[in-house]
Amino acid sequence: MSYVVNDGTSLAGVPTGSVTLVYSFDAMVHFDSDVVRAYLREFTRVLAPGAHAFIHHSNYTANPTGRWMDSPSIRNFMSKDLFAHYAHKEGLRVLSQQVLTWDGIAELDCLTLLRKPNPLGDVRGTYTKRDGMLFVLAGAHESATVTLERPGTVSVNAHAHEWCGRLVVRQGARVLATFEVHDPQPRSKLCVFEAEAGEVVFHAEDRGGGRGEAWVRGLDVRWRKP
């Protein structure tokens, strides 16, 4: 076992992509929200693709401008939703969250399980590039293609809003999945399907009323065990 002393906001002594599990318990509950996000950014860097982080953090929001020492169990300002938002912004996927009681105080803390997505390589095809998106299919004339090295479970982080249409995923002549990604309120929507090794092609279809766009924020794959 080896120990690395850090500067309190980074993991500079840990090589990029070298970690299979990050674990923090009864520590990050005291960290300032800016420090929490800085560590989430570092987790993305040091974790290997597909690796996990298990984090115990504060869910206390009643004293946003006060001193952390004055809060119950010296919790700093953080919430379940804010932590998930920061993790998403730093490129991590939230697998689960569980709010828990600490020191007899209900919903004071939260346990969050994170995963670093597996890169799927280059996205090929004719598609529209927009800020914050991996690709946007602006109509039936556009498509995006990725290649899977082996069979796996693919998760698509789609951006659902009223301008989106129907996202269709194909492998050869076979339709793997069809997802309605439109929504009156803009939000992220997770779409999951099984795929074999080879090319996977994404199309957008009109769901009626001329809504034929599909916006994709990111892709992740969990390789199927042999």
Phi and psi in degrees as GROMACS dihedral restraints (atoms count N, CA, C in turn):
[ dihedral_restraints ]
;  ai    aj    ak    al  type     phi  dphi    fc
    3     4     5     6     1  -124.3    20    10
    4     5     6     7     1   151.7    20    10
    6     7     8     9     1  -119.8    20    10
    7     8     9    10     1   140.5    20    10
    9    10    11    12     1  -125.1    20    10
   10    11    12    13     1   123.4    20    10
   12    13    14    15     1   -87.1    20    10
   13    14    15    16     1   125.3    20    10
   15    16    17    18     1  -108.3    20    10
   16    17    18    19     1  -171.2    20    10
   18    19    20    21     1   -96.3    20    10
   19    20    21    22     1     4.1    20    10
   21    22    23    24     1    93.3    20    10
   22    23    24    25     1    -4.8    20    10
   24    25    26    27     1  -138.9    20    10
   25    26    27    28     1    -8.4    20    10
   27    28    29    30     1  -140.5    20    10
   28    29    30    31     1   173.9    20    10
   30    31    32    33     1  -123.5    20    10
   31    32    33    34     1    50.7    20    10
   33    34    35    36     1   -59.2    20    10
   34    35    36    37     1   -27.1    20    10
   36    37    38    39     1   -84.6    20    10
   37    38    39    40     1     1.3    20    10
   39    40    41    42     1  -105.9    20    10
   40    41    42    43     1   124.8    20    10
   42    43    44    45     1   -63.1    20    10
   43    44    45    46     1   148.7    20    10
   45    46    47    48     1   -62.5    20    10
   46    47    48    49     1   133.2    20    10
   48    49    50    51     1    69.1    20    10
   49    50    51    52     1    20.4    20    10
   51    52    53    54     1  -102.3    20    10
   52    53    54    55     1    -4.6    20    10
   54    55    56    57     1  -109.9    20    10
   55    56    57    58     1   134.6    20    10
   57    58    59    60     1   -99.9    20    10
   58    59    60    61     1   -17.3    20    10
   60    61    62    63     1  -153.0    20    10
   61    62    63    64     1   129.5    20    10
   63    64    65    66     1  -105.2    20    10
   64    65    66    67     1   131.1    20    10
   66    67    68    69     1  -132.8    20    10
   67    68    69    70     1   128.4    20    10
   69    70    71    72     1  -141.5    20    10
   70    71    72    73     1   122.7    20    10
   72    73    74    75     1  -135.0    20    10
   73    74    75    76     1   131.9    20    10
   75    76    77    78     1    57.5    20    10
   76    77    78    79     1    35.3    20    10
   78    79    80    81     1  -132.1    20    10
   79    80    81    82     1   -55.3    20    10
   81    82    83    84     1   -66.8    20    10
   82    83    84    85     1   -13.3    20    10
   84    85    86    87     1   -59.8    20    10
   85    86    87    88     1   -22.2    20    10
   87    88    89    90     1   -99.5    20    10
   88    89    90    91     1    -5.6    20    10
   90    91    92    93     1   -79.6    20    10
   91    92    93    94     1   142.4    20    10
   93    94    95    96     1   -60.6    20    10
   94    95    96    97     1   149.6    20    10
   96    97    98    99     1   -59.3    20    10
   97    98    99   100     1   -35.0    20    10
   99   100   101   102     1   -65.5    20    10
  100   101   102   103     1   -36.8    20    10
  102   103   104   105     1   -69.1    20    10
  103   104   105   106     1   -39.1    20    10
  105   106   107   108     1   -58.1    20    10
  106   107   108   109     1   -47.2    20    10
  108   109   110   111     1   -66.8    20    10
  109   110   111   112     1   -36.8    20    10
  111   112   113   114     1   -60.4    20    10
  112   113   114   115     1   -40.5    20    10
  114   115   116   117     1   -69.4    20    10
  115   116   117   118     1   -38.0    20    10
  117   118   119   120     1   -59.9    20    10
  118   119   120   121     1   -38.8    20    10
  120   121   122   123     1   -63.2    20    10
  121   122   123   124     1   -41.0    20    10
  123   124   125   126     1   -69.3    20    10
  124   125   126   127     1   -34.9    20    10
  126   127   128   129     1   -59.7    20    10
  127   128   129   130     1   -42.3    20    10
  129   130   131   132     1   -59.4    20    10
  130   131   132   133     1   -38.6    20    10
  132   133   134   135     1   -70.8    20    10
  133   134   135   136     1   -47.9    20    10
  135   136   137   138     1   -82.7    20    10
  136   137   138   139     1   -23.3    20    10
  138   139   140   141     1   -71.6    20    10
  139   140   141   142     1   141.7    20    10
  141   142   143   144     1   -74.3    20    10
  142   143   144   145     1   153.3    20    10
  144   145   146   147     1   -55.2    20    10
  145   146   147   148     1   130.6    20    10
  147   148   149   150     1    87.3    20    10
  148   149   150   151     1    -5.0    20    10
  150   151   152   153     1   -81.1    20    10
  151   152   153   154     1   167.3    20    10
  153   154   155   156     1  -120.4    20    10
  154   155   156   157     1   160.6    20    10
  156   157   158   159     1  -133.4    20    10
  157   158   159   160     1   131.5    20    10
  159   160   161   162     1  -115.7    20    10
  160   161   162   163     1   112.9    20    10
  162   163   164   165     1  -124.8    20    10
  163   164   165   166     1   130.7    20    10
  165   166   167   168     1  -100.0    20    10
  166   167   168   169     1   116.3    20    10
  168   169   170   171     1  -137.0    20    10
  169   170   171   172     1   169.7    20    10
  171   172   173   174     1   -73.3    20    10
  172   173   174   175     1   149.4    20    10
  174   175   176   177     1  -125.6    20    10
  175   176   177   178     1    29.0    20    10
  177   178   179   180     1  -100.8    20    10
  178   179   180   181     1   122.5    20    10
  180   181   182   183     1  -125.4    20    10
  181   182   183   184     1     8.5    20    10
  183   184   185   186     1   -81.0    20    10
  184   185   186   187     1    -9.4    20    10
  186   187   188   189     1  -134.2    20    10
  187   188   189   190     1    61.0    20    10
  189   190   191   192     1   -67.0    20    10
  190   191   192   193     1   -25.5    20    10
  192   193   194   195     1  -110.9    20    10
  193   194   195   196     1    -0.4    20    10
  195   196   197   198     1   -92.3    20    10
  196   197   198   199     1  -175.7    20    10
  198   199   200   201     1   -81.2    20    10
  199   200   201   202     1   139.0    20    10
  201   202   203   204     1   -63.1    20    10
  202   203   204   205     1   -29.5    20    10
  204   205   206   207     1   -66.5    20    10
  205   206   207   208     1   -19.2    20    10
  207   208   209   210     1   -91.4    20    10
  208   209   210   211     1    -4.4    20    10
  210   211   212   213     1   -87.6    20    10
  211   212   213   214     1   156.8    20    10
  213   214   215   216     1   -55.9    20    10
  214   215   216   217     1   130.7    20    10
  216   217   218   219     1    54.5    20    10
  217   218   219   220     1    30.8    20    10
  219   220   221   222     1    44.4    20    10
  220   221   222   223     1    47.1    20    10
  222   223   224   225     1   -80.2    20    10
  223   224   225   226     1   142.1    20    10
  225   226   227   228     1   -92.2    20    10
  226   227   228   229     1   167.5    20    10
  228   229   230   231     1   -68.1    20    10
  229   230   231   232     1   120.3    20    10
  231   232   233   234     1  -170.2    20    10
  232   233   234   235     1   155.3    20    10
  234   235   236   237     1  -137.5    20    10
  235   236   237   238     1   162.3    20    10
  237   238   239   240     1   -54.7    20    10
  238   239   240   241     1   -46.8    20    10
  240   241   242   243     1   -72.5    20    10
  241   242   243   244     1   -38.2    20    10
  243   244   245   246     1   -66.6    20    10
  244   245   246   247     1   -39.9    20    10
  246   247   248   249     1   -61.8    20    10
  247   248   249   250     1   -44.5    20    10
  249   250   251   252     1   -62.4    20    10
  250   251   252   253     1   -38.6    20    10
  252   253   254   255     1   -63.9    20    10
  253   254   255   256     1   -47.2    20    10
  255   256   257   258     1   -61.0    20    10
  256   257   258   259     1   -44.2    20    10
  258   259   260   261     1   -60.1    20    10
  259   260   261   262     1   -44.5    20    10
  261   262   263   264     1   -62.0    20    10
  262   263   264   265     1   -43.5    20    10
  264   265   266   267     1   -64.2    20    10
  265   266   267   268     1   -29.4    20    10
  267   268   269   270     1   -91.7    20    10
  268   269   270   271     1     5.9    20    10
  270   271   272   273     1    92.6    20    10
  271   272   273   274     1    16.4    20    10
  273   274   275   276     1  -106.1    20    10
  274   275   276   277     1   150.1    20    10
  276   277   278   279     1  -101.1    20    10
  277   278   279   280     1   131.1    20    10
  279   280   281   282     1   -85.2    20    10
  280   281   282   283     1   116.9    20    10
  282   283   284   285     1   -88.4    20    10
  283   284   285   286     1   -39.3    20    10
  285   286   287   288     1  -161.9    20    10
  286   287   288   289     1   155.5    20    10
  288   289   290   291     1  -139.7    20    10
  289   290   291   292     1   139.7    20    10
  291   292   293   294     1  -135.5    20    10
  292   293   294   295     1   116.3    20    10
  294   295   296   297     1   -78.3    20    10
  295   296   297   298     1   141.2    20    10
  297   298   299   300     1  -140.9    20    10
  298   299   300   301     1   160.9    20    10
  300   301   302   303     1   -85.6    20    10
  301   302   303   304     1   140.6    20    10
  303   304   305   306     1  -140.0    20    10
  304   305   306   307     1   134.9    20    10
  306   307   308   309     1    54.0    20    10
  307   308   309   310     1    33.0    20    10
  309   310   311   312     1    77.3    20    10
  310   311   312   313     1     5.4    20    10
  312   313   314   315     1  -102.4    20    10
  313   314   315   316     1   116.9    20    10
  315   316   317   318     1   -65.7    20    10
  316   317   318   319     1   137.9    20    10
  318   319   320   321     1    58.9    20    10
  319   320   321   322     1    30.7    20    10
  321   322   323   324     1   -76.6    20    10
  322   323   324   325     1   -34.1    20    10
  324   325   326   327     1  -124.8    20    10
  325   326   327   328     1   175.2    20    10
  327   328   329   330     1  -148.4    20    10
  328   329   330   331     1   142.9    20    10
  330   331   332   333     1  -106.2    20    10
  331   332   333   334     1   127.8    20    10
  333   334   335   336     1  -125.7    20    10
  334   335   336   337     1   131.1    20    10
  336   337   338   339     1  -104.3    20    10
  337   338   339   340     1   123.3    20    10
  339   340   341   342     1  -115.3    20    10
  340   341   342   343     1   159.7    20    10
  342   343   344   345     1  -142.3    20    10
  343   344   345   346     1   138.1    20    10
  345   346   347   348     1   -86.0    20    10
  346   347   348   349     1   124.6    20    10
  348   349   350   351     1   -62.1    20    10
  349   350   351   352     1   152.4    20    10
  351   352   353   354     1   -82.5    20    10
  352   353   354   355     1   130.7    20    10
  354   355   356   357     1   -70.5    20    10
  355   356   357   358     1   141.1    20    10
  357   358   359   360     1  -103.1    20    10
  358   359   360   361     1    12.6    20    10
  360   361   362   363     1    81.8    20    10
  361   362   363   364     1  -166.4    20    10
  363   364   365   366     1   -71.4    20    10
  364   365   366   367     1   143.2    20    10
  366   367   368   369     1   -92.3    20    10
  367   368   369   370     1   125.4    20    10
  369   370   371   372     1  -112.4    20    10
  370   371   372   373     1   159.1    20    10
  372   373   374   375     1   127.5    20    10
  373   374   375   376     1  -168.6    20    10
  375   376   377   378     1  -110.2    20    10
  376   377   378   379     1   107.5    20    10
  378   379   380   381     1  -148.2    20    10
  379   380   381   382     1   170.2    20    10
  381   382   383   384     1   -99.0    20    10
  382   383   384   385     1   135.1    20    10
  384   385   386   387     1   -97.1    20    10
  385   386   387   388     1   128.9    20    10
  387   388   389   390     1  -138.7    20    10
  388   389   390   391     1   149.9    20    10
  390   391   392   393     1   -56.5    20    10
  391   392   393   394     1   134.7    20    10
  393   394   395   396     1    81.2    20    10
  394   395   396   397     1     1.7    20    10
  396   397   398   399     1  -121.4    20    10
  397   398   399   400     1   146.0    20    10
  399   400   401   402     1   -71.3    20    10
  400   401   402   403     1   -44.6    20    10
  402   403   404   405     1  -161.7    20    10
  403   404   405   406     1   156.1    20    10
  405   406   407   408     1  -126.1    20    10
  406   407   408   409     1   129.1    20    10
  408   409   410   411     1   -97.8    20    10
  409   410   411   412     1   104.4    20    10
  411   412   413   414     1   -82.9    20    10
  412   413   414   415     1     2.5    20    10
  414   415   416   417     1   167.1    20    10
  415   416   417   418     1  -179.1    20    10
  417   418   419   420     1   -65.2    20    10
  418   419   420   421     1   -17.9    20    10
  420   421   422   423     1   -80.3    20    10
  421   422   423   424     1    -7.8    20    10
  423   424   425   426     1  -111.0    20    10
  424   425   426   427     1   150.8    20    10
  426   427   428   429     1  -153.1    20    10
  427   428   429   430     1   158.0    20    10
  429   430   431   432     1  -130.3    20    10
  430   431   432   433     1   140.1    20    10
  432   433   434   435     1  -128.0    20    10
  433   434   435   436     1   134.5    20    10
  435   436   437   438     1  -126.3    20    10
  436   437   438   439     1   158.2    20    10
  438   439   440   441     1  -116.3    20    10
  439   440   441   442     1   126.5    20    10
  441   442   443   444     1   -92.3    20    10
  442   443   444   445     1   131.7    20    10
  444   445   446   447     1   -69.9    20    10
  445   446   447   448     1   -32.4    20    10
  447   448   449   450     1  -155.2    20    10
  448   449   450   451     1   171.3    20    10
  450   451   452   453     1   -61.3    20    10
  451   452   453   454     1   147.0    20    10
  453   454   455   456     1  -168.7    20    10
  454   455   456   457     1   175.2    20    10
  456   457   458   459     1   -98.5    20    10
  457   458   459   460     1   119.0    20    10
  459   460   461   462     1  -101.2    20    10
  460   461   462   463     1   131.3    20    10
  462   463   464   465     1  -111.7    20    10
  463   464   465   466     1   130.2    20    10
  465   466   467   468     1  -113.2    20    10
  466   467   468   469     1   122.4    20    10
  468   469   470   471     1   -91.6    20    10
  469   470   471   472     1    97.8    20    10
  471   472   473   474     1   -98.4    20    10
  472   473   474   475     1   148.4    20    10
  474   475   476   477     1   -97.9    20    10
  475   476   477   478     1   110.3    20    10
  477   478   479   480     1   -96.5    20    10
  478   479   480   481     1   121.4    20    10
  480   481   482   483     1  -152.9    20    10
  481   482   483   484     1   177.0    20    10
  483   484   485   486     1   -65.7    20    10
  484   485   486   487     1   -15.8    20    10
  486   487   488   489     1   -87.9    20    10
  487   488   489   490     1    -8.1    20    10
  489   490   491   492     1   -80.5    20    10
  490   491   492   493     1   159.9    20    10
  492   493   494   495     1  -117.5    20    10
  493   494   495   496     1  -125.7    20    10
  495   496   497   498     1  -115.5    20    10
  496   497   498   499     1   127.1    20    10
  498   499   500   501     1   -94.9    20    10
  499   500   501   502     1   121.9    20    10
  501   502   503   504     1  -117.2    20    10
  502   503   504   505     1   132.1    20    10
  504   505   506   507     1  -116.8    20    10
  505   506   507   508     1   128.7    20    10
  507   508   509   510     1  -127.8    20    10
  508   509   510   511     1   152.4    20    10
  510   511   512   513     1  -132.4    20    10
  511   512   513   514     1   102.6    20    10
  513   514   515   516     1    67.2    20    10
  514   515   516   517     1  -132.4    20    10
  516   517   518   519     1   -86.6    20    10
  517   518   519   520     1    -2.7    20    10
  519   520   521   522     1   -94.3    20    10
  520   521   522   523     1   130.7    20    10
  522   523   524   525     1   -84.1    20    10
  523   524   525   526     1   116.6    20    10
  525   526   527   528     1   -79.8    20    10
  526   527   528   529     1   -37.7    20    10
  528   529   530   531     1  -165.8    20    10
  529   530   531   532     1   153.0    20    10
  531   532   533   534     1  -133.3    20    10
  532   533   534   535     1   127.4    20    10
  534   535   536   537     1  -127.7    20    10
  535   536   537   538     1   131.3    20    10
  537   538   539   540     1   -82.9    20    10
  538   539   540   541     1   116.9    20    10
  540   541   542   543     1  -112.5    20    10
  541   542   543   544     1     5.5    20    10
  543   544   545   546     1   -80.6    20    10
  544   545   546   547     1   153.3    20    10
  546   547   548   549     1  -162.7    20    10
  547   548   549   550     1   140.4    20    10
  549   550   551   552     1   -59.8    20    10
  550   551   552   553     1   -33.6    20    10
  552   553   554   555     1  -107.6    20    10
  553   554   555   556     1   124.3    20    10
  555   556   557   558     1   -57.0    20    10
  556   557   558   559     1   130.3    20    10
  558   559   560   561     1  -165.1    20    10
  559   560   561   562     1   169.1    20    10
  561   562   563   564     1   -88.1    20    10
  562   563   564   565     1   146.2    20    10
  564   565   566   567     1  -133.7    20    10
  565   566   567   568     1   129.9    20    10
  567   568   569   570     1   -94.3    20    10
  568   569   570   571     1   125.1    20    10
  570   571   572   573     1  -117.4    20    10
  571   572   573   574     1   130.6    20    10
  573   574   575   576     1  -127.6    20    10
  574   575   576   577     1   138.0    20    10
  576   577   578   579     1  -154.2    20    10
  577   578   579   580     1   163.1    20    10
  579   580   581   582     1   -97.0    20    10
  580   581   582   583     1   140.4    20    10
  582   583   584   585     1  -140.5    20    10
  583   584   585   586     1   153.2    20    10
  585   586   587   588     1   -92.6    20    10
  586   587   588   589     1   173.7    20    10
  588   589   590   591     1   -64.5    20    10
  589   590   591   592     1   145.1    20    10
  591   592   593   594     1   124.5    20    10
  592   593   594   595     1  -169.0    20    10
  594   595   596   597     1   -76.9    20    10
  595   596   597   598     1   136.2    20    10
  597   598   599   600     1  -120.1    20    10
  598   599   600   601     1   126.9    20    10
  600   601   602   603     1  -115.3    20    10
  601   602   603   604     1   134.1    20    10
  603   604   605   606     1  -108.5    20    10
  604   605   606   607     1   131.7    20    10
  606   607   608   609     1  -128.1    20    10
  607   608   609   610     1   161.7    20    10
  609   610   611   612     1  -115.5    20    10
  610   611   612   613     1   138.1    20    10
  612   613   614   615     1  -124.1    20    10
  613   614   615   616     1   150.1    20    10
  615   616   617   618     1   -71.7    20    10
  616   617   618   619     1   124.9    20    10
  618   619   620   621     1   -92.0    20    10
  619   620   621   622     1     7.7    20    10
  621   622   623   624     1   112.8    20    10
  622   623   624   625     1   140.2    20    10
  624   625   626   627     1    77.5    20    10
  625   626   627   628     1    17.5    20    10
  627   628   629   630     1    80.5    20    10
  628   629   630   631     1    13.8    20    10
  630   631   632   633     1   -89.9    20    10
  631   632   633   634     1    92.2    20    10
  633   634   635   636     1  -122.6    20    10
  634   635   636   637     1    31.0    20    10
  636   637   638   639     1  -108.8    20    10
  637   638   639   640     1   154.7    20    10
  639   640   641   642     1  -141.8    20    10
  640   641   642   643     1   127.8    20    10
  642   643   644   645     1  -110.6    20    10
  643   644   645   646     1   127.8    20    10
  645   646   647   648     1  -121.2    20    10
  646   647   648   649     1   120.8    20    10
  648   649   650   651     1   -81.7    20    10
  649   650   651   652     1   -38.7    20    10
  651   652   653   654     1  -168.7    20    10
  652   653   654   655     1   163.1    20    10
  654   655   656   657     1  -127.1    20    10
  655   656   657   658     1   146.7    20    10
  657   658   659   660     1  -144.0    20    10
  658   659   660   661     1   150.4    20    10
  660   661   662   663     1  -136.9    20    10
  661   662   663   664     1   137.9    20    10
  663   664   665   666     1  -108.3    20    10
  664   665   666   667     1   114.6    20    10
  666   667   668   669     1   -66.0    20    10
  667   668   669   670     1   138.3    20    10
  669   670   671   672     1   -73.4    20    10
  670   671   672   673     1   135.7    20    10
  672   673   674   675     1   -68.8    20    10
  673   674   675   676     1   142.0    20    10
